[in-house]
Amino acid sequence: MSSSASSSAQSVQPRPWDVHRPPRAEGRTVLVTGGNAGIGYFVAEQLAGTGATVVLGCRDAARAGAAMASIRSRFPDAHLRHLRLDLADLSSLRTCADALEADRLDAVVLNAGVLLDEPRRRETADGHEWMFGINHLGHFALTARLAPLLAAAPAGRVVTTGSFVAKSERLDLDDLHGTRDYQPKRAYARSKLAQMLAGFELDRRLRAAGSTVLSVVTHPGGALDSLTPERPAVHERTAGERLRGLPAGLLVQGKEAGAWPAVRAVLDPSVAGGQLWGPRVFGLRGVPRREPVPDRLADRAVAARLWAASRELTGVEPSF
């Protein structure tokens, strides 16, 4: 290879991914569910810093307003909007695409999630177990409603935020609503497992359809409130909470860092559909890296049965 050709090849190589300096994204629109709090807030904040238009999807307008004010205190020119979403009420999602008032959507980050500690089993307005209904079925139906807008983008992305706790669980396909022997922590882990299985199944279906949309699955590792930077009116912590969290910082991280895999999945052109991204150090902390997909998450037979059940329970199906 000539010296000029070698120089040309070197000039087009992308720079290493820098979590503190993600690439600019002016002109793109990204919807982040649960973008008003927790990891979702930091996903929204970091994406807003790239110049993208970020839509915070959540039920509470006041909390969305507080989150947007916090983001603008760091990025005064941020392009932000609020979209009212109630993942516990599937009928409320029917008009979400129209409410976006956009001709395309470059990415959606399926981040919102609930974790119940109480032993009492709860149900959504549609009669689904609370965590399974919101974390999985709500996002499944939302993706179906947004499919035309994602397909209209040059390279739309569906980014599913899973959890490492899902890797140790198995779905009970005969009792997805946890009516037998309900345990809240197990129900949560299974709801996140369902999300991740559906994310990989979605990518297989996108590839089969020849779609330009990608489906990527991420997880934040161990992300604690006590290690999370303060954001007035969004996240505050006492001095005691900060001190108690310091020892855990050797193993896990805060929610600002927990947002890094999802942000990379949205913006990095080298990320491909069907991949799993999480923190570098034991999957618990550190910069994002690609992880091998565990057999449990790659089980096509289970994913196909879950997809069929989700289609029946929601009455819709993501189709591209």
N, C-alpha and C positions, 0 to 999 in steps of 0.2 A: 504494500500500500504506500502511495506517495505521501510525502510530508503534508501536502495540502489536503489530501483526502483524510489523513489521520486527524489533522486539526479540525476539519469539518465534522468528523464523527464525534470528536470530543466536545465540540461546541453544542451539539444537540442533546447531550446526555442531561437528564434532569438533575437538579441539585438534590442532595439528601433531604428527606422530609424533616422539617423543623416544626415541632409542635407550637413554638412561640411565633413562628412566621409562616403560617399557611399561605398558599397562593391566593392571589386576588380573585374575586368571583363576582365582579360587577355584572349586572344584567341577569344573574341567576336568581331564581326564587325557590326558597326552601321552606317547607312546613315542618315544624318540630312539635310533636304532640307532647304535652306536659312541659312546654318551654318556659313556664312561669316559675319553676322551682326545681331544686335538686340538680341532677345531672343534665336534665333537659334545659335548664336555665343556662348552664355553662356551654352547652352545645350551641344554643341560640346566641349567646354573647360572643363566642369565638367566631361563629359564622358571620355575625354582624360586623365584626372587625375586618372581614375580607371584602366588604362592600356589597355582599349579597343582600337581597331583600329577604328578610326572615319573618315568617308568619308564626306567631305563637298560638298553638292550638290548645285551648283549655276552657273549662266551664266558666270560671270566675273572671269577669271583666276587670274588677278592681285589682286582683292579684296579677293579671296580665299587665295592667297599667303600671303597677309597681315594678314589675320586671323590666318593662320597656324603659321606664325612667332610670333604672339602675344601669341598663346597657348604654343609654344615651349619656349618662354621666361619665362613661369611659370612652364612648365613641359618639360624639355630638351629632355627627352626620349620618348615623345609622338609619337604615331603611327598615322600619318595623311595622308590623300589623298584628292585630289580634283576630283570630277566627274562633268563634264559640264552638266548642266540641264537647259533647257528652258521650263518651264511649260506653257508658252504662245504659244508654237509650239508643238502640239501633235505628229507630225511626227518625231520630234527630240528625242522622248522618246523610239522609237522602239528598239534602240540598247543599251539602258542604262544598261540592265542586262549584256550584253556582255562586255561593257566598264568597269564594275566593276572588271572583271577578278577574280571572286571569285566563289568558289563552293557552298557557302551558304551566307546568310545574316541573322544575328541574330535579327536585328530590323531596322525598318525605322521610323524616326520621321518626320511626315508630318507637317512641321512647316512654310515653306516659305509662305509669303502672301503679298498682296499689298492692300493699302488703298488709294484711290484717293479722293482728296478734291475738285478737279475742277468740275464744273457743266457739262462740256462736256462729253458725253458718249463715251467711247472708246471700241474697239473690238480687240480681239487677231487675230493672223494670220489665225485662223480657223473660224473666224466670230462670236466668242462668246463674250458676255459682259466681259470686261477686268477682273474684280474681280471674277466673277463667273467662268470664264474660267481658271484663274490661281489658285485661292484658292481651288476651288472644282474639276473642271473637270481635270485639270492638275494632281492633286494628285490621282484622281480616276484612270486615265490612267497609271500613274506611278506605282501604287500598282498592277495593272494588269500585267505590264511588269516584276515586281519584284517577283510575286507570286511563281515561281519555286524555286528561291533562298531562300525565306522566308520559304517555305515548307521543304526545305532541312535542315534547322537548327533544332536542337533538340527541341527548344521551341521558334519559331520565334514570333516577336511582331510587330504589326502595331500600332503606337501611333499617334493619330490625335490631333493636337493643335487647339482647338477651341477658343471661346471667350465668355465672359459673356454677351456681347451685343447681342448674338444670342438668348438668352433666352426670349427676349422681342419682337422678330419678328415672322412673319409667312411667309412661302414660298408661292409665287404665282406660282403654278405648271403650269398654263396656260401662264405664261410670265416669265420664268426663266432667260431670258436675259434682263429683265428690259426695254423693248422697250416702255412701256407705263409709263408715269409719272416717269422718271428716277430721283432718288435722290442718290448721292454717298454714304452717310452714311448708308442709308437703304440698298443699293445694297451690301455694305460691310457686314453688319450684316446678310443679307440673304445668302451670300456666305459662311460665317462661320457656319450658321445654317445648310446649306447643307452639309458641311464637317462633322459636328457632327452627323447629322442624318445618313449619309453614314457610319460613323465609327461604330455606333451601329448596323446598318443593316449588315455590314460586319461581325460583331461578330456573329450575329444570323446565318448567312450563314456558317460561319466557324464551329459553333457547329453542325449544321445540317449535315455538311459533315464529322464530326468526325475528324476535323483537329486539330493538336497540336498548330497551330498558334493562337495567341490571338489578339484581336483588343480592344484597350483601348483609351478612349477619355479624354483629359485633357484641362485645360484652365489656363492661367497665372495670372488671376485676373487683378488688375490695375497695370500696369508696365510702369513707366515713364522714359524717357531718363534722366531727371534732377536728378533722384535718383539712376541712374545706375553708378557703378564704372567705372573709366576710363580705357581704353585699348588703348594705342598709336596706331595710324593708323587705328583703328577700331571704337572706340568711345571716343570722347573728349568733354568736356563741360567747359564752362567759369565759373568763380567765381560767376557771376551774375545768371547763370542758376542754379548753386548749391544752392544759397541762396533762389531763388524763389521756388525751389522744396521742401525746408524743411517743410513748413506747410503741404504739401500734404502727407508727410511721415507718418502722423498720420493715414491716411486712406488707402494709397496704398504703393507701393514699387518699387524698381528698377528692371531692366530686368535680373540681376543675380538671384534674388529671383524668378522672374517669370519663370525661367527655371526649378525650383525644381520639379514641378509636372511631367513634361515630363521625367526628369531624373529618378525619382522614378518609373514611369510607365515602363521604359526600364529595370531597374535593380532589383526592389523589387520582390522576388519570391512569396510574398503573394498577389501581384496584380493579379486580375483575369480579363478575357475578359468580355466586356460589362459594365465595371465600368467607373465612371466619377471621376476624381481627380482634385482638385483645392486648392487654399490657404485656410488656416484654418479660418482666421478671416473674417467673412461675405463674403467669397469667393473673397476677394479683396487683402489680404496680409497675410503673415505668412507661416509657414511650410505646406507642402501638406497633405491633408487628403482626404478620400473618401467622395463624396457628393452623395445625392440621385439624381437620374436621373429625371429631370422635365418631366411632361407628354408630353410637346411639343416636347421634344427630344426622347421620347419613342414611338411616334406615328408610329406604324408599317405600317399603310396604306399609310401615306404620304411618309415614307421612301421607301416603295416598289415602289411607283410611281416615286419617285426621282431616284431610282436605275435604273429603266427601261429607264427613260429619259437620264440618264448619259451614259448608255450603248449605246443607239442610237446615242447620240451626239459625243461620243468618238470612237465608233467602236470597243471597247474592254470592257472586264469585268473581275474584279478580281475573279479568280476561283482557288480553292485549292482542 
